[in-house]
Amino acid sequence: MKKLQFPPGRTLICGILNITPDSFSDGGKWISPEAAVSRALEMEAQGADMLDIGGESSRPGSAPVPLEEEKRRVLPVLEALAGRLKIPVSVDTCKPELAELAVKAGADYINNIFGFTHPAMVRAAAATGAGVVIMHMKGEPRTMQADPVYADVVAEVRLFLAEKAALLKAAGVAEIILDPGIGFGKNLEHNLALIARLDEIRALGYPVLLGVSRKKFIGLLAGGEPPERLSGTIAACVAGAAAGADILRVHDVAECRKAMLVADAIKAARK
């Protein structure tokens, strides 16, 4: 099982591979196994340090996908990539059954948008020996953007992630990554506060993954539909890395890798 390496001074890039017809930005683009495998290999060649593969959209308002359909989308791609990728792969899923099958098929991490709040997901992570990405979400995809309210969004997200990390560590999970869940039950102000104060989450002592790529808050600030939000995505990635992000989850791997080569060099020169 492959594990992420964190070379000093390097912000890692996690490439997004949505094997779905309805993801908010690139739904349907990589739906065939052949297209998905080709895209995965392309992102590795472009400088991705990790891939995140998902077969169920979690965009606002999305509905769950039946287990059999998610298996049909994800497992053939993982099986085809086994032994061909040098970088680790995470599977983005809410189903413990799919998580276990995905790890058997070659996934190295389990990425759960519900933050492992369901005991069966904790058991799946412990049983497989996979690493985990714990994400914070308020509510569920169908309702999460219906007027989310926090007293202090950073403090509440930090507490949630700390508690779930402790739970998974106690269950025997060794590799833990935290994700504040930008856009998942948060409004514009919540998202900006989480990025600006990301160091408070990083202070928990775990690597932090930040997913800002093409998201709605960028459109609210700078305009444009999802495919037109690259410049805003890069700006948010640079700010997030400066605030403490270890991994950036992005659609545009080549462009974000180049941007971070510059941003990381500038950050290193401050020391």
C-alpha positions in Angstrom: 0.0 0.0 0.0 1.5 3.3 -1.1 1.6 6.2 1.4 2.1 9.9 0.8 5.5 11.4 1.3 5.8 15.0 2.4 9.2 16.5 1.2 10.1 19.6 3.2 9.0 22.8 1.4 6.8 21.1 -1.2 3.0 21.5 -1.3 1.5 18.3 -2.7 -1.1 18.2 -5.5 -4.0 15.7 -5.4 -5.7 15.3 -8.8 -9.5 15.0 -8.9 -10.9 12.2 -11.0 -14.7 12.2 -11.0 -16.2 9.1 -12.6 -19.7 10.6 -12.6 -22.2 12.0 -15.0 -23.2 14.9 -12.7 -20.2 16.4 -10.9 -20.5 20.2 -10.7 -17.4 20.9 -12.9 -16.5 18.0 -15.2 -19.4 15.5 -14.9 -19.4 12.9 -17.6 -16.0 13.7 -18.9 -14.2 10.7 -17.5 -17.2 8.3 -17.2 -15.8 5.5 -19.3 -13.1 3.3 -17.7 -10.8 4.0 -20.7 -11.1 7.8 -20.3 -10.7 7.6 -16.6 -7.6 5.5 -16.7 -6.1 7.8 -19.4 -6.8 10.8 -17.3 -5.3 9.3 -14.2 -2.1 8.5 -16.0 -2.1 12.0 -17.5 -2.4 13.7 -14.1 0.4 11.6 -12.7 2.6 12.7 -15.6 1.6 16.3 -15.0 3.0 16.2 -11.4 0.2 14.9 -9.2 1.4 13.4 -5.9 -1.9 11.7 -5.3 -5.2 11.0 -7.1 -8.7 11.1 -5.6 -11.2 8.9 -7.4 -15.0 9.2 -6.8 -18.0 7.6 -8.4 -20.7 9.6 -6.6 -21.2 13.4 -6.9 -21.3 15.4 -3.7 -22.2 18.7 -5.3 -25.0 20.7 -3.5 -28.3 19.0 -4.1 -26.9 15.7 -5.3 -28.6 12.4 -4.5 -26.9 9.2 -3.4 -25.9 6.6 -6.0 -26.8 2.9 -5.4 -23.9 0.8 -4.3 -23.9 -1.4 -7.4 -23.7 1.6 -9.7 -20.8 3.1 -7.7 -19.0 -0.2 -7.8 -19.5 -0.4 -11.6 -18.0 3.1 -12.0 -15.1 2.9 -9.6 -13.8 -0.7 -9.3 -12.8 -1.3 -13.0 -10.8 1.9 -13.0 -8.9 1.0 -9.8 -8.2 -2.5 -11.1 -6.9 -1.1 -14.4 -4.6 1.3 -12.6 -3.2 -1.2 -10.1 0.5 -1.6 -10.7 0.6 1.3 -13.2 0.6 4.3 -10.9 3.6 5.2 -8.7 1.5 7.6 -6.6 -1.2 6.7 -4.0 -4.9 6.8 -4.8 -7.8 7.7 -2.5 -11.3 6.6 -3.1 -14.0 9.2 -2.3 -17.0 7.3 -1.0 -19.7 7.3 1.7 -20.2 3.5 1.5 -18.1 1.2 3.8 -18.8 -1.7 1.4 -17.4 0.3 -1.5 -14.4 1.5 0.6 -13.4 -2.0 1.5 -13.7 -3.3 -2.1 -11.8 -0.2 -3.4 -8.9 -0.9 -1.1 -8.7 -4.5 -2.2 -8.7 -3.2 -5.8 -5.8 -0.9 -5.2 -6.9 2.3 -3.3 -4.5 3.4 -0.6 -6.7 6.0 1.2 -10.4 6.4 2.0 -11.8 9.9 1.6 -15.1 10.3 3.4 -17.1 13.6 3.1 -19.2 12.6 6.2 -16.0 12.7 8.3 -16.3 9.0 9.4 -19.3 9.9 11.5 -20.7 6.4 10.7 -19.2 3.6 12.8 -19.1 1.3 9.7 -16.8 3.6 7.9 -14.4 3.7 10.9 -14.5 -0.1 10.9 -13.8 -0.2 7.2 -10.8 2.0 7.5 -9.4 0.0 10.5 -10.0 -3.3 8.8 -8.3 -2.4 5.5 -5.3 -0.6 6.9 -5.9 2.3 4.5 -5.1 5.9 5.3 -8.0 8.3 5.7 -9.0 11.8 4.7 -11.5 13.1 7.2 -13.7 15.9 5.8 -16.0 18.2 7.7 -19.5 18.7 6.3 -22.5 20.4 7.9 -25.6 18.3 6.9 -25.6 16.3 3.7 -25.2 17.2 0.1 -28.9 17.6 -0.6 -29.3 20.2 2.2 -25.9 21.4 3.2 -26.1 24.8 1.6 -29.5 25.7 3.2 -28.4 28.6 5.4 -25.5 27.1 7.3 -24.8 28.8 10.6 -21.8 28.7 13.0 -20.8 30.6 16.0 -17.2 30.3 15.0 -16.7 28.2 11.9 -13.0 27.6 12.3 -13.3 26.5 16.0 -16.3 24.2 15.2 -14.6 22.6 12.2 -11.4 22.2 14.2 -13.1 20.5 17.1 -15.0 18.1 14.8 -11.8 17.1 13.0 -9.8 16.7 16.2 -12.5 14.4 17.7 -12.7 12.2 14.5 -8.9 12.0 14.2 -8.7 10.8 17.8 -11.5 8.2 17.1 -9.7 6.8 14.0 -6.4 6.8 15.7 -7.8 4.8 18.6 -9.3 2.4 16.1 -5.8 1.7 14.7 -5.7 4.0 11.7 -2.2 5.2 11.2 -2.4 7.7 8.3 -4.8 10.5 8.9 -5.3 13.7 6.8 -7.8 16.5 7.6 -10.0 18.4 5.2 -12.0 21.4 6.4 -14.6 20.8 3.7 -14.7 24.1 1.7 -18.1 24.5 0.3 -19.7 21.7 2.2 -22.2 23.4 4.5 -20.4 26.8 4.4 -21.2 30.2 2.9 -18.7 32.6 1.4 -17.6 34.1 4.7 -17.2 30.6 6.3 -15.0 29.4 3.4 -12.8 32.5 3.5 -12.3 32.3 7.3 -11.3 28.6 7.0 -8.7 29.3 4.4 -7.4 32.4 6.2 -7.1 30.5 9.5 -6.1 27.1 8.2 -3.0 27.2 10.5 -5.4 26.6 13.4 -6.4 23.3 11.9 -2.9 22.4 10.9 -1.9 23.0 14.5 -3.7 19.7 15.4 -0.6 18.0 14.0 -2.0 16.2 11.0 -1.5 17.0 7.3 -4.3 19.2 5.9 -5.9 18.8 2.5 -7.6 21.8 1.0 -10.2 21.4 -1.8 -11.0 24.8 -3.4 -10.8 23.9 -7.1 -13.4 25.7 -9.3 -15.8 26.0 -6.3 -18.7 28.4 -6.0 -17.1 30.8 -3.7 -14.5 31.6 -6.4 -17.4 32.3 -8.8 -19.0 34.6 -6.2 -15.8 36.6 -5.9 -14.5 36.6 -9.4 -17.3 35.4 -11.7 -17.3 32.6 -14.2 -18.6 29.1 -14.5 -16.6 26.3 -13.0 -14.3 25.7 -16.0 -13.5 29.4 -16.1 -12.3 29.6 -12.4 -8.7 28.5 -12.9 -7.1 31.9 -11.9 -9.3 32.1 -8.8 -8.4 28.4 -8.0 -4.7 29.2 -8.2 -5.1 32.3 -6.0 -7.0 30.2 -3.3 -4.4 27.4 -3.5 -1.5 29.8 -3.0 -3.3 31.5 -0.1 -4.2 28.1 1.4 -0.7 26.8 1.1 0.7 29.9 2.8 -1.8 29.3 5.7 -0.8 25.7 6.2 -2.3 23.4 3.6 -0.1 20.4 2.9 -2.1 19.0 -0.1 -4.2 20.8 -2.7 -7.1 18.9 -4.3 -7.5 20.2 -7.8 -8.9 19.5 -11.3 -6.1 21.4 -13.2 -3.0 19.5 -12.1 -0.4 20.9 -14.5 -1.4 24.5 -13.9 -1.6 24.2 -10.1 1.7 22.3 -9.9 3.5 25.1 -11.8 1.9 27.7 -9.6 3.0 25.9 -6.4 6.6 25.6 -7.7 6.7 29.4 -7.6 4.7 29.8 -4.4 6.8 27.2 -2.5 10.0 28.8 -3.6 8.9 32.2 -2.4 7.8 30.7 0.9 11.1 28.9 1.3 13.0 32.2 0.7 11.2 33.8 3.7 13.0 31.4 6.1 
